[in-house]
Amino acid sequence: MAQASRYRWFVVVIFFFFMLLHQTDKLMIGSLQVPISETFGLNNQQWGWINSGALIIATVLYPIWGYLYDRYARARLLSLASFIWGATTWMNAIVRSFGGFLVTRASTGIDDSSYPGLYTLIADYFGPNLRGKIYGILQLAQPLGYLIGMVLALIVAPMIGGWRSVFYITGSLGIVIAAFIFFGVREMPRGKAEPEFENLAEMQTFRFSWAEAKEIFKKRTMWFIFLQGFAGVFPWNVITFFFFAYLEKERGYSGDSILFTMAPVILILAAGYFLGGWAGDILFKRSNKGRIIVSSIGVLFGAIFLALAVTTPVEARTQFFIFMCLTAVFMPLSSANVIATVYDVTVPEVRSTAQATEYFVENAGAAFAPIITGVIADALNLQTAILLICSIAWGLCFLFYLGALFTIDHDTHVLRGQMAERARSM
């Protein structure tokens, strides 16, 4: 038992580094907007298309990845996704034309839709009362990857020959991680960590079922999760792909100023992922509404402090920094809780499909966020684009979370009843 417990933490470590390096590769392009735009002569709208291409490809492939993860070995598929990440990043570095860069950058979206398998495999290693914290730990990789990508873009790239060189580095690391996952991560029976099966000597194999997949859409909580997902990713994509250009072009920050301003903000953001998962787990033990409450607080105060930050006068850099730090505390509170909530209301054999569907809905709208931002920025300015999109999107999320508060109890109780019935029949 102790050995199994240690091994599951070994899996968390491998997946953490997979996410860390993958997010570094994925997110550092935001920090490279200026040099890449200069290389190909891009305006804001063309830059928006560069980033939307990968998001559109990821969106289309989410249902396919979700189905494959529920049917086949998730560890092997995650290894394949890591290899694809490495190969497509290399291709993105090689091309020399805008058209080629647009196509190869879009191809990097193939592996961006691979996360549902990772999260569901972790759900079979850790029970419901721990999942929020574990997802919070794993999602530390996203802002830390953003920070590493920023360092690679702003400091390392100029020293080693430009932005193409760092793409070669991160692409190579993707292939290395693929080998670690292939040889180091074991598959786990679906539903293994559910509390109803804790004392069972043998686990029944739960297989993907179209009937159970259809049940996903009958759960009212999932509809609110889908709706908040559609709106909630808009701000993240806007900030990821345009915030560095906003700091440089509209607030007059140098590369060093951006790094020293945003590095602490990103570290606070990283802590917010774990804080959100930890707080969600604590409140979930007291009430099924716990995760939703934490999520609603996050989007409400995240919107308020971001609005205060971007409307701060350019010369008031200290005030801007304080408001950005406060934004960073609240922005990620919902992330781990949304994933855990999906698994709180869906059966194990269709959880990848449920998560992939949620991501599909998220990206179906948010894939066009960079394009919309680029259009508004070219017509007005980046500050207006960021303020409008983020405020409206998070305001809608808050309303959708309020709706989920009225449905989560029923849907959670239904799942626990299903799991208890299955345990009795084994």
N, C-alpha and C positions, 0 to 999 in steps of 0.2 A: 504493500500500500504506500509506504514512504517513497519507494523508488518510483512508483507511478506518479506520485505527487510532484517529485522533483522533475520527472520527465515533462510533465505538462508545462512547467515553468521554462524548461529548455525550449519547448515549442513556442512559447510566448516570446522568448529572446530572438529566435530565428525570425518569427513573423515581424517583430519590432524592427529588426534590421532590414527586412524586406521592405516594409512600409517606409522606413526612414530614407533609404536610398532611392526608392521609387518616387517618393514625394520630392526629394531633392531634385531628381531628374525632371519631374513633371512641373514643379513650381518655379524653378530658377529662371524659366523663360521670361517671367514677369520682370525680373531684375535685368534681363538682357534686352529689353524692348528697344532701348536707344541704339546700341551697337548693331543689333539685327536689322532694325529699321533703316539705319544708315547704310548697311551692306546692300539691301535690296531696294532702297528708296521708298519706304512705305509711309502712308499716312495712317491716322488713327483707325479709319474704317478698314483698311487692308489688314492692319494689325489685329483688329477684331476678328476678321475672317480666319487668320492664321490660328487663333486660339479656339474659335468656334468649331473649326473643322475637326479637331481631336475630340471635342465634347460631343459633337453630333455622332461621330463613329462610335464613341463609348455608349451613347444613349441607345443606338440601334442594337448594339451587341449585349446590353444588359440582360434582356430576357433569355438570350441564347446561353450566356454564361450561367445564369441562374438555373436553367433547366439542366445543363450539363453537370453542374455541381450537385444537384439533387439526384442525378442518375448514376454518376460515376465517382471515382476516388478523387476527393477534393485536393489532397496533397499533390497528386500527379498533375492535376490541371493547374494548380498554383505554380508548380515548377515550369510548366509550359508558358504560363503568362509571364513569368520572370524572364525567360529566354526571349520571348517576343519583345518585351520591353527593351532588352539590350540590343537586339538586332535592329529594331525600328529607329532607335536613337542614333545608332551608327549611320543608318541611311540618311537621317535628317542632317547629320554633320557633313555628309559627302556632297550633297547636291549644291549646284552653283547658280540656280535660277530661282526667281520668286515662285514660279509654277511648281517646280520640283520641291521647293521647301514647303509650299502649301500642302502638297500631296503627302509628302513623307511625314510632316508634322501631324497631319490628320491620321496617319497610320499608327502613330503612337497612342491613339485612343483605344486601340484594340485591347491592350492589357489594362487600361484604366478602369475597365468594367469588371475586373476580376476579384474585387474585394468581398462580395457576398460569400464566396466559398471560404475565405479566411475567417470571417466572423462566425459563420455557422460551425466550422470545425472547432473553433475556440469554445463555442456554446456547448459542444459535446465533451469538452474537458472541464468546464466550470459551470456550476449550478446558477440558478436565477439570482440568488442573493449576492453573488460575486461578479456577475457579468459587467455591471456598470463600471466598476473599478478597473477590471481587466481591459475593457474597451477604452477606458480613459487612459490607461497606460499605453496601449497600442497607438492611440491617437495623439499622444505626445509626439509621435514621429512626424506628424504633418507639419506643425509649426517649426519643429527642430529641423526638418528637411528644408523648409522654407528658408530658415536662417543659414543653414549650410549652403543652400543654393545661392543665397545672397552673397555669402563670402566668396564662393567660387566665381560668381558673375562679376563682382565688383573688385575683388582683389586678385584672385588666382588667374582668371582668364586673361587680363592684360599682361600678366607675367609669363604666360606659357604659350602665347601666340593667338589669343582671341577666343571667341565664344565657341568655335568649332572644337577646340581642344578639350574643353570641359565636357562637351557632349560625348567625345570618345571615352573619357574617363567614366562617366556615369553609365554609358552603354555597356562597357566592359564589366562593371560591377553587377549589372543586371544578370549577365550570364553566369557570373560566379555564384550569386545568390540562388540561381536556378539549380545549380548542382547541390548546394546545401539543403534546399527543400526536398529535392528528389531523393537524396540518400539519408536525410536526417529526420524527416517528419513522417510519423505513422498515421494512418487513417484511424478514426474512432467511430464506433457504431452510432448512428444517428439517435439522439435522445438519451444517450448514456448518462448524462449529468442531470437529468430531470429528477427531482427529489422522490417522486413516486417509485423510481426504479433503483433507488440507492441500495437496498438490501437484497436485490434479486441476484441469484447466482448466475443466471443466463439472461442475455438480452435478446429480445425478438428483433429481427431485422425489419426496419420500417423502410418501405420502398416508395419512391415517387408515385403519386396518384393524381390523375387529372381531377378526380372528384374532390380531393382535398385542396388541390390548387384553386379550384373554383370557390371553395369556402373562404379563401383569403378575401375575396371581394364582397363577401356577405358580412364581414366584421366591420361595424361602424367605426371603430377606432382606427382601422387601417385607412378608411377614407379620409379621416382628419390627418393622419400621418402623411398620406399621399399629397393632400392639399398643402400642408405646411412645407413638405419637401419641394413641391413645385415652386413656391415662393422663396423658400429659405436659402436656396443655393445661389440665387441672383447676387446677393451682397458678397458672398465669398468669391465668386468669379470676377466681379467688378474689382474688388480689392486686390485679388491675386494678380490680375493681368494689367491693372492700370495705376495702382497706388504709387508705385515707384516713379512712374513718369509724372504723376501729379505732384509728388514731392519735389522732383527736380525742376519741372517746367513751370509750375504755378506757385510753389512755395519757395523756390530758389535754393534748394538744398544741393550741396555737392555730394559726390559719391561717399566721402567719409562721413559727412553729416547724416546721410541716409542710414548708413550702417550703424552709427552710434546712437541714432534715434530709434531705429526700428529693432535693433537687436534686443534691447530690454523689453520692448513691447511684445516681441515674438516669444521670448522666454516666459513672460507673464501669460501669454496666450496658451503656451504649452501646459503650464500649470493649471489653467482653466479647464482643459480637457479632463484631467484627473479629478479636479475639484468637482466638476459636474457629475462624473460617474460615481464618485464617492458619496456625494450628497444625495444623488438619485437612489443609490443602494440603501442608504440609511432611511430615507423617507419611504422607500418601497416596502421595507420591512414593517412599517407602521400602517401604510395605506397603499393600495394599488395606484392611487393618484400621484404618488410621490415623484415619479420620474417626470410626469407631465407638468407638475408644479415647478420643478427646477427648470425645465425647458422654457416655460412661459416667462419666468423671471429673466432668463438669459436673453431672450430676443427683445424683451421690452427695454431693459436697461442698456443692452448693446446698441439699440437704435438711438436712444437718448444721448449717450455719451459720444457716439460717432458723429451725430449731428452737431453737438457742441464742439467737437474737435475740428471738423472741416470748416465751420463758420468762425473759428478763432482767427483774429487778424494775423497776417503773415509774420509780422515782427514779434508776436507773442509766442516764441518758440517753446518756452517752458510751460505755458498754459496748454498749448497744443499737445505737448508730450504727456502731460498729466491726464488729459482727456483720452488720449490714445491708450494709455495704460489701463484706465478704467474700462474703456471699450474692450480691451483684450481680456479682462477678467470675465466679462459676461458673454462675449460672442460665442465661445465654444461650449457653454454649459449644456446645451441641448444635444450635442452631437452623440455622445455615448449613450445617452438616455433614449434617443430615438431608436437606435439599433436594438438596445435591450427591450424596448417596448414592443417592437415587431416580434421578438421571440417570446415575449410574455403572452401573446395572443394567437400564435400560429403553431401548428404541430411540427415536429422535427423534420419530417420527410419533405416538407415544402418550404422550409425557412430560407433556403438560398433563393428560391423563386420569389418568395415574398419580399426579401431584401432587394433582389434585383429589380423587381417591379417598382419598389419605392424609389430606387435610384433612377430607373427609367423615367418615372414621372418627374423627378427632380430635374434631370438633365434635358427632358423634352422642352422645358421652358428655358432653363438656365443656359442651355447650349447657345442661345441667341443673346445672352446677356452681354458678352463682349462686343457683338455687333451693335446692339442698341446703345451701349455705352459709347462706342466709337462715333456713332451718328450724332448723339447728343453733345459729345465733347467737341466734335468738329463744328457743330452749329452754335454752341454756347461756350462751355468750358468743362474741364474734367471735374471741377468742384461741384458744379450743378448736377452733372451726370451721377457722380457718386452719391450725393445727398439725396436726390430724387429716388434712385433705384433702391438704395439701402433702406431708407425710411419707409417707403411704401411696402416693400417686401417683408420687412420685419414686423410692421404693423399688422399685415395680414396673417403672419405666422402666429402672433399673439392671439388673434381671434380664433384661429383654427385649434390652438391648444386649449382654449377655453371650451370649445366644443368637445374635445376628447375627454375632458374631465367628467362629462356626463355619460360616457360610453365605456370607459376603461374597466370599471368594476365588473360589469356584465361579461365582457369578452375575456377577461382574465379568469373569472370563475368557470366559464365554459371550458377553457383549455385545461385547467387543473382537474376538472371533472373527467375530461377525455383521458388524461394521463392516468388518473386513478383507475378508470375502467380498464385501460390497457394492462395496467400492472396486475389487476385482479385476474385477468384472463390468461396470464402467463404461467 
